[in-house]
Amino acid sequence: DPAVMLHSSWHGATWPKFPESVGLMRLVSGTDENLHVDEKWMEVALKSQGSDGLIYTPMKGRPWAYWDVAMGSQVRERDLFGVRVDDEQIICPMGAGRLLSTMALYASRDGSGVWRDAARRLADGLVDLAVDEGDFAPYWPHVQLAIKERPADSEVRLDQINFDGYSRVVYGLVHGYRLLGHEPALELASKFSVFMRRYFFAEDGCFWSSPGNPRMAHFHGHSNALLAMQANAADSG
């Protein structure tokens, strides 16, 4: 009070919601009003894709990038999810998963080879970035900030799990598989589904915000996890 608008470290995770939602609404409505906005969004998306296929969010010149305002914590300079960030670009798998869904949508709608190629490269990048733990896989240290080189002595940070974030990656991988028939994408989606089932829900189905803690559960986040697991199961047979 008074109300204000704030940027935060969530930017890389949330902006892909808009091109995906608007793209779907254009299919429903048939409108091309303000189409130049969509074009700029996707121009930025392609420009943000690295040689490894992953999507990078710039930090330089963006002082809000290290804030975690959405989680109610104080400003932490260059410190996100317990890891100090010294790079000028960060990787957000949550946002990249949602952007993969958008690329698959654009490829299906437009038939453009550029979107199929971008989707394939992004799916492979998300596969390479994941930490394979056998029957399940997480990102380290967090699905909103992943680092390629995980320290050898590190463990899965159960206090840093984001139930909604992994569901977005599963959706993206499933949509990428449906577009490309790319088996590694579906295999990783299945490992994330095991991860979500094991660590997001109690045996009785109770929603956990972190293992063993039913408080602060996120209804639509957990619901998305259930829907993502269902979508993965439908394609996995």
C-alpha positions in Angstrom: 0.0 0.0 0.0 0.2 1.7 -2.4 0.3 -1.0 -5.0 3.5 -1.3 -7.0 4.8 -3.4 -9.9 7.9 -5.5 -9.3 10.3 -7.5 -11.4 11.9 -10.6 -9.9 13.9 -13.6 -10.7 10.7 -15.3 -11.8 10.9 -13.5 -15.2 12.5 -16.4 -17.1 9.8 -18.7 -15.7 6.7 -16.6 -16.4 7.1 -14.8 -19.7 6.6 -17.9 -21.9 3.1 -18.1 -20.5 2.0 -15.2 -22.6 3.0 -16.4 -26.1 1.6 -19.8 -25.4 -1.7 -18.5 -24.1 -2.1 -15.9 -26.9 -1.2 -18.5 -29.5 -3.9 -20.8 -28.2 -6.5 -18.0 -28.0 -5.7 -17.0 -31.6 -6.6 -20.6 -32.7 -9.9 -20.3 -30.9 -10.8 -16.8 -32.0 -9.2 -16.6 -35.4 -8.1 -13.0 -34.7 -4.8 -11.6 -35.9 -5.1 -8.3 -33.9 -1.8 -7.0 -32.6 0.0 -9.9 -34.3 3.2 -7.9 -34.3 3.4 -8.6 -30.5 3.5 -12.4 -31.1 6.2 -11.9 -33.7 8.4 -9.9 -31.4 7.9 -12.5 -28.6 9.0 -15.3 -30.8 11.9 -13.3 -32.3 13.1 -12.8 -28.7 12.6 -16.5 -28.0 14.8 -17.6 -31.0 17.4 -15.0 -30.1 17.5 -16.3 -26.5 18.3 -19.9 -27.7 21.9 -20.9 -27.3 24.0 -23.2 -29.3 23.1 -26.0 -26.8 19.4 -25.5 -27.6 18.6 -24.0 -24.1 16.9 -20.7 -23.5 19.0 -18.1 -21.6 17.7 -15.2 -19.6 20.1 -12.2 -19.4 21.2 -10.8 -16.1 23.4 -7.9 -17.1 21.8 -4.5 -16.7 18.8 -6.0 -14.9 19.2 -5.4 -11.2 15.9 -7.1 -10.3 17.1 -10.4 -11.7 18.5 -11.6 -8.3 15.4 -10.7 -6.3 13.0 -13.4 -5.2 10.1 -11.1 -4.6 7.5 -13.6 -5.5 8.6 -15.9 -2.6 8.5 -13.0 -0.1 12.2 -13.2 0.7 14.5 -10.2 0.9 16.8 -9.0 -1.9 19.7 -11.4 -2.2 22.5 -10.1 -4.3 23.5 -12.7 -6.9 22.2 -15.5 -4.7 19.3 -17.6 -6.0 18.1 -20.9 -4.4 21.1 -21.1 -2.3 23.6 -20.9 -5.2 25.7 -17.8 -6.0 25.2 -16.8 -9.6 28.1 -15.1 -11.3 27.0 -15.7 -15.0 25.5 -13.0 -17.1 23.0 -15.5 -18.4 20.9 -18.0 -16.4 18.9 -21.1 -17.5 15.3 -21.5 -16.3 14.0 -25.0 -17.2 10.5 -24.1 -16.0 10.3 -21.3 -18.6 12.1 -23.3 -21.2 9.6 -26.2 -20.8 6.7 -23.8 -21.4 8.4 -22.3 -24.3 8.9 -25.7 -25.8 5.1 -26.1 -25.7 4.8 -22.8 -27.5 7.3 -23.8 -30.2 5.4 -27.1 -30.7 2.2 -25.1 -31.1 3.7 -22.7 -33.6 5.2 -25.6 -35.6 1.8 -27.4 -35.7 0.0 -24.3 -36.7 2.4 -22.7 -39.2 4.2 -25.8 -40.5 7.5 -23.8 -40.3 10.7 -25.7 -40.2 12.3 -23.1 -38.0 10.0 -24.0 -35.1 10.5 -27.8 -35.5 14.3 -27.3 -35.5 14.1 -25.0 -32.4 11.8 -27.4 -30.6 14.1 -30.3 -31.3 17.2 -28.4 -30.1 15.4 -27.2 -26.9 14.1 -30.7 -26.1 17.7 -32.1 -26.5 19.0 -29.2 -24.3 16.5 -30.0 -21.5 17.4 -33.7 -21.7 21.2 -32.9 -21.5 20.7 -30.5 -18.6 18.7 -33.0 -16.4 20.5 -34.9 -13.6 19.7 -38.6 -14.2 19.1 -40.4 -10.9 18.1 -43.7 -12.4 14.3 -43.9 -12.4 13.8 -40.2 -11.8 15.5 -36.9 -12.7 15.7 -33.4 -11.3 17.4 -30.2 -12.3 20.1 -28.9 -10.0 19.8 -26.8 -7.9 16.3 -25.8 -9.0 13.9 -26.0 -11.9 13.9 -22.2 -12.0 17.7 -21.9 -12.0 19.6 -24.9 -13.4 23.4 -25.1 -13.5 25.1 -27.4 -16.0 28.0 -28.5 -13.7 26.4 -30.1 -10.6 29.0 -30.5 -7.8 29.9 -34.2 -7.3 29.0 -34.1 -3.6 25.7 -32.4 -4.0 22.3 -34.0 -3.3 18.8 -33.3 -4.6 17.6 -30.2 -2.7 14.2 -31.4 -1.5 13.7 -28.0 0.2 14.0 -26.4 -3.2 11.4 -28.5 -5.1 8.9 -26.6 -7.3 5.9 -28.7 -8.1 4.5 -26.4 -10.7 7.8 -25.9 -12.4 8.4 -29.6 -13.2 4.9 -30.0 -14.6 5.6 -27.2 -17.2 8.8 -29.1 -18.3 6.8 -32.4 -18.6 4.1 -30.6 -20.7 6.8 -29.2 -23.0 8.6 -32.5 -23.4 5.3 -34.3 -24.1 4.3 -31.6 -26.7 7.7 -31.9 -28.2 7.4 -35.6 -28.5 3.9 -35.4 -30.1 5.4 -33.0 -32.7 8.7 -34.7 -33.4 8.2 -38.3 -32.2 11.5 -37.7 -30.2 11.8 -40.6 -27.7 14.4 -39.0 -25.4 11.9 -36.2 -24.7 9.2 -38.7 -23.6 11.7 -40.7 -21.6 12.7 -37.6 -19.6 9.1 -36.6 -19.1 8.5 -40.1 -17.6 11.5 -39.6 -15.2 10.1 -36.2 -14.1 6.7 -37.8 -13.6 8.3 -40.3 -11.2 10.0 -37.4 -9.4 6.8 -35.5 -9.0 4.8 -38.5 -7.8 7.5 -39.4 -5.3 8.2 -36.0 -3.8 5.1 -33.9 -4.4 2.4 -36.2 -2.9 1.9 -38.3 0.2 0.8 -41.9 0.0 -2.8 -40.8 0.7 -2.6 -38.2 -2.1 -2.0 -35.2 0.2 -0.4 -32.2 -1.5 3.1 -31.5 -0.2 4.9 -28.2 -0.6 8.0 -30.1 0.3 8.3 -33.8 1.3 6.6 -34.3 4.6 5.1 -30.8 4.7 1.4 -30.5 3.6 1.3 -26.8 4.5 1.6 -24.1 1.9 0.5 -26.5 -0.8 -0.1 -24.9 -4.2 -3.5 -26.1 -5.5 -3.0 -25.3 -9.2 0.6 -26.2 -9.1 -0.2 -29.7 -7.8 -3.1 -30.0 -10.1 -0.8 -29.2 -13.0 1.5 -31.9 -11.8 -1.3 -34.4 -11.9 -2.4 -33.3 -15.4 1.2 -33.4 -16.7 1.6 -36.9 -15.4 -1.6 -37.9 -17.1 -0.5 -36.4 -20.4 2.8 -38.2 -20.1 1.1 -41.5 -19.2 -1.2 -41.2 -22.2 1.8 -41.1 -24.6 3.9 -43.6 -22.7 1.2 -46.2 -22.8 
